[in-house]
Amino acid sequence: MKQAMNTAFKFGKIIFVLLGTGLFLGNGGRADTRANGQTTRPNIVFLIADDWSYPHAGIYGDPTVRTPTFDGLAQMGALFQNAYCAAPSCAPSRASILTSRYPHQLESAGNLWSVIPDAFPNWVTLLEASGYHTGKSRKGWGPGDFEAGGYSHNPAGKDYLDFVAFLKAGKAGQPFAYWFGSQDPHRTYETNSGVKTGMDPASVRVPGFLPDFSCVRNDIMDYYFEVERFDRESGTILATLQKEGLLENTIVVMTSDNGMPFPRAKANLYDYGTRMPLAIYWKGRIEGGQVIADFMNFVDFGPTFLEAAGLKIPEAFQGHSLLEIFSGKDGKTWDRNRVFLERERHANVRKGDLSYPARAIRTKDFLYIRNFEPDRWPGGDPETHQSVGQYGDVDNSISKFLILKMEGSPSDKDYFDLAFGKRPAEELYVLATDPYNLKNEAKNPTFGETLNILRNDLSKWMEEENDLRATQPRTDYWDKVLYTPDYQFKNYDLDAKLDRYRMLKKAGGKLTEVPCKL
């Protein structure tokens, strides 16, 4: 980690100048102040990517992707090693962020393409009611229907073209909360965008659940290209904060909603679906350079922002403020040694609109997952559905297509089964030796005691949080909420998709087109 922090300094020096020590920042601009010039309620800037996984940032040690904005925030603020989204799917994850409630507590909003009820307290709405200027640019909560839930605008705030337009709409001296929701690095990607920027495919670390093929490396570089674009656009927002004299009194959070859009990542409870990059900056309240090992779930954002603003935290909120982590006081009020994770329906990719319900508990040493419907396909039905292709919970990509072609022909491991195969009712992963969550140890007697402890802890939490899966494990509640288009079978030409993909490879100083090969 220390080496990664040094690397971050090298590539993030522009951002370090921007954030600096704060000595060159004045109180003026639009910051909320008292008559004596002391700041009062902080501004909040929430920067959220779409499908970006831990550890894909320079400061985490990734050798390929360049993230100077994120790295700079982490150096001048706090870097989290164990931040987790509540669900590895964008709409339920974002609903949990806004309402500080777990997806199973959010009615239909526990699913993708749903309705989010305005009956649940929302930290953006609460800040607005207390005098904050609130708004968003690009992707807020969604995809889904917020109007059917009673909202007059997106739950993340009213829409603004960009951060500059948002600032102009506020009143002088008014504190603000701004949500920047990038669509990066969500698919689809411009093929070869990564290699065209000079990325070296040899430096790419291919996760253990993906085959190490040249086209998979190329796909990962295209993903990195969009991560870098999110980082640059976030840097522009920080530059505006600095220019307007607002950075000194602003909490800046930079993170993602769920994991990378690759097989066995996004829409899965494994680490590459739920473990998120997270950096938080707040001058004077967060000592720079901290590396936080404490666990946090995204339901913790709402209580953190409301406490910082001096507002009462609603009893309906399930998360706990992160501010005590930065207080320097010994001892913590809340257990920060584990998180609970869940998923219901991602896309509509099973006949009968069925979900793939699962719950999990993640600790420092273990990941335990309970799959409530092991007879269902975790990636969606094998048949082509809704024109999204086979196993529709897995985003279409060259990586997916190559793994589909590997069915029945495992190489160093069975990548097809890892990505698309059915899973047992229980999974247990030993993280010290299995960082990619590949070897299920649930039936290993060596870990029998651990399995029982985690199984019981998860069941207890589900009961305490009124999870229907605890008392009615085969409930069809989420299968019947909203989303009911007809199930369709359509032709899906996998060979044609593979044939059309052309990777650029550097040879003799030039980029040359080459086909993908298994």
Number of C-alpha atoms within 10 A of each C-alpha: 10 11 11 17 20 16 20 26 19 14 18 24 16 15 21 20 11 22 26 14 13 14 8 11 18 15 17 15 15 20 27 22 18 11 6 6 11 11 15 15 20 25 27 23 24 18 21 25 26 25 30 31 26 25 16 21 26 24 29 21 18 18 16 19 23 25 24 26 30 29 30 30 28 25 27 23 26 23 26 21 20 24 23 30 31 31 35 31 30 26 27 37 31 29 30 32 26 25 32 29 27 29 27 23 19 20 15 25 29 30 33 23 21 22 25 29 20 17 11 17 19 22 26 24 17 17 19 16 11 12 11 24 22 25 27 24 20 14 18 25 23 22 16 21 17 20 15 13 17 14 14 12 12 19 27 27 21 17 18 18 10 15 21 12 12 20 21 9 13 16 12 12 13 17 27 26 24 26 25 25 22 24 17 23 25 18 18 13 16 12 18 22 19 25 22 16 11 10 19 17 21 10 13 19 14 15 13 14 20 23 23 15 15 18 25 24 23 25 25 24 27 25 28 26 25 25 26 22 16 25 23 17 15 22 21 13 17 22 17 15 23 19 13 17 18 23 29 25 27 20 21 20 22 22 23 28 31 34 34 28 28 26 27 28 25 28 31 27 30 24 22 29 28 34 27 29 26 23 27 22 26 22 18 11 15 19 16 20 15 17 17 17 14 16 18 26 26 27 27 23 22 29 24 18 23 18 16 19 18 12 15 10 20 17 8 13 21 18 24 23 20 20 16 15 17 14 12 11 8 7 8 10 9 12 11 17 13 17 22 23 24 27 27 23 26 28 23 26 31 25 14 13 19 21 26 26 23 22 21 23 22 27 16 15 12 20 24 26 27 22 20 18 18 16 12 18 19 27 25 27 20 15 18 20 23 18 13 17 24 26 25 23 28 26 22 19 19 21 23 23 16 24 23 18 14 17 13 11 12 13 10 7 14 18 25 22 16 18 22 24 17 15 18 15 14 20 20 26 24 20 18 9 11 13 17 18 22 20 15 18 17 21 12 10 10 10 14 12 10 15 23 12 11 20 18 12 14 23 20 13 14 18 14 10 15 13 17 16 19 17 12 10 12 12 14 13 13 21 20 14 16 16 19 12 10 12 14 12 13 13 10 15 9 14 11 9 14 18 11 11 16 16 20 20 21 16 9 7 7 9 14 12 14 14 14 17 10 12
